[in-house]
Every structure is written in structure tokens, then in C-alpha cells.
Amino acid sequence: MKEIIIISKSLPATLDSLSEFREFAKESAHAAGIDEARTYKLLLAVDEMATNVILHGYKGPRPAESITIGSEVSNGELTVTLKDSAPAFDPRTRVLPDAQDLSRPLDERAIGGLGIYLAMSNVDRFDYRHEDGRNINLFVLKVSPT
């Protein structure tokens, strides 16, 4: 399959930028031919992770800092990336809620981890790298799921 690179975009690390992150991911998914239901799940995953970077990685909105979103389609997969320069944090190391946790009422659940769980479970594959002082979160969707 021919590789298509969709230009990346850097946005301020503020909550006001979340709609632009979602719009970029939506346009990327539509360009790749991803259906609406799976596109929605991708938007949720990107939104959750970007929110975590802003609130926890940067410890609150930091307009002078940025988060870069990018995407590419290759080998039958759409990969959306979020890159930031907050302190290194691999979301895969976070203890995620299990079925028992998820079955409890909200007021009985431990705080934290649900957003990362949603981000990781709403895509076909989630990966993380730390390179050159930057966190790189990768959200992968098969273009034609089997």
C-alpha cells in the first residue's frame, strides 16, 4: 500500500486546543476511509491522552509548550501520533482498571487510569516511545478491520 503522510500540526498545550486535536484526528481518519464508529473511538483516545498530557504531564495548561499531532497511512494502518516534551511517562505502565473496577459505581472506583484505559482500548493498537526528550503516543487503527 502506498504511504501517505498527512502534515503534522503543533498546538499549544491548553485545553482550548482539544477541539483542534480532535478535528485533525477526524480528518485523518476520514482520509484513510475509517468508518464513523471507529473514528469516534479514535477521537476519544486522542482527546483523553492529550488531556492527560496537558493536565498531568505539563501540570496544567502551558501555552508556551506544544503538543504535535500527526498521522500517516501505511501498510493498511492509520497511525496518529501525539508528541510532547513533558516529563517521560509511558501510559502502558499505568495500572488500568479491570472488569471488577469497571463494574463498580463511579463513587466507589479509585481515581485515575480510566482515561488511559479508554485511550488504549479504543484503538487496534497503542504504543509509546520516548525519543530525543519527547513522549510519542501512537494510536493505530487498521484501515479495513478484519
C-alpha positions in Angstrom: 0.0 0.0 0.0 1.3 3.4 -0.9 2.4 5.5 2.1 0.5 8.8 2.6 1.8 11.3 5.1 -0.6 13.9 6.4 1.1 17.0 7.6 1.5 17.3 11.3 0.4 20.2 13.4 1.7 21.7 16.6 -0.8 23.2 19.0 -0.5 25.0 22.4 -0.7 22.6 25.4 -4.0 24.1 26.5 -7.5 22.6 26.9 -8.7 25.1 24.3 -6.6 23.1 21.7 -8.5 19.8 22.3 -11.1 20.6 19.6 -8.3 21.1 17.0 -6.7 17.8 18.1 -10.0 16.0 17.6 -10.6 17.7 14.2 -7.1 16.7 13.0 -7.7 13.1 14.0 -11.2 13.1 12.4 -9.8 14.4 9.1 -7.0 11.8 9.2 -9.5 9.0 9.8 -11.9 10.1 7.1 -9.0 10.5 4.6 -8.0 6.9 5.5 -11.5 5.6 5.0 -12.2 4.8 8.7 -15.9 4.4 9.5 -17.7 6.8 11.8 -17.9 4.5 14.8 -14.2 3.7 14.8 -13.4 7.4 14.1 -15.3 8.3 17.2 -13.3 5.9 19.3 -10.1 7.3 17.9 -11.2 10.9 18.8 -11.9 9.7 22.3 -8.5 8.1 22.6 -6.7 11.2 21.3 -8.7 13.6 23.4 -8.1 11.5 26.6 -4.3 11.3 26.0 -4.0 15.0 25.1 -5.9 16.0 28.2 -3.7 13.8 30.3 -0.5 15.4 28.8 -1.9 18.9 29.4 -3.2 18.3 33.0 -0.7 15.8 34.3 2.4 16.0 32.1 2.6 19.7 31.9 0.8 20.1 35.3 -1.8 22.4 33.7 -2.3 24.5 30.6 1.1 25.8 29.3 0.5 27.9 26.2 4.3 28.2 25.6 4.6 24.4 25.4 3.1 22.5 22.5 1.8 19.1 21.5 2.3 17.9 18.0 -0.3 15.7 16.3 0.5 13.9 13.1 -0.8 10.9 11.1 0.2 8.6 8.4 -1.3 5.7 6.5 0.9 2.8 5.5 0.6 -0.9 5.3 -3.2 -0.8 5.7 -3.0 1.1 9.0 -3.7 4.7 10.1 -1.2 5.8 12.8 -2.0 9.0 14.7 0.8 10.3 16.9 0.9 12.8 19.8 4.3 14.2 20.7 5.1 16.3 23.7 8.1 17.4 25.8 6.5 16.8 29.2 8.4 14.6 31.6 8.7 11.0 30.3 5.6 8.9 31.0 4.7 5.6 29.4 0.9 5.1 29.8 1.3 1.4 29.3 2.9 1.2 32.8 -0.2 2.6 34.5 -2.3 0.0 36.3 -5.5 0.0 34.4 -9.0 -0.7 35.7 -10.1 -4.3 35.4 -13.6 -5.7 34.9 -14.3 -5.7 38.6 -13.2 -2.0 38.9 -15.3 -1.0 35.9 -18.4 -2.7 37.3 -18.3 -0.6 40.5 -20.3 2.6 40.8 -18.2 5.7 40.0 -18.1 6.9 43.6 -16.5 3.5 44.6 -13.8 3.5 42.0 -10.2 4.6 42.5 -9.4 7.9 40.9 -7.2 7.8 37.8 -6.5 5.4 35.0 -9.9 5.4 33.3 -8.9 7.9 30.6 -5.7 5.9 29.7 -7.8 2.7 29.7 -10.3 4.3 27.3 -7.5 5.6 25.0 -5.7 2.2 24.8 -8.9 0.1 24.4 -10.4 2.3 21.7 -7.8 1.6 19.1 -6.4 -1.5 17.4 -3.0 -0.9 18.9 -1.5 1.6 21.2 2.2 2.2 21.5 4.6 4.6 23.3 8.2 5.7 22.7 10.4 8.3 24.3 12.9 9.8 21.9 15.0 12.9 21.9 13.3 14.1 25.1 9.8 13.7 23.7 6.9 11.4 24.6 5.4 9.8 21.5 2.0 8.2 21.9 0.8 6.2 18.9 -2.8 5.2 18.1 -3.1 2.6 15.4 -6.3 1.6 13.5 -6.5 -0.9 10.7 -7.9 0.8 7.7 -10.0 -2.3 6.8 -10.7 -4.2 10.1 -11.0 -7.9 9.7 
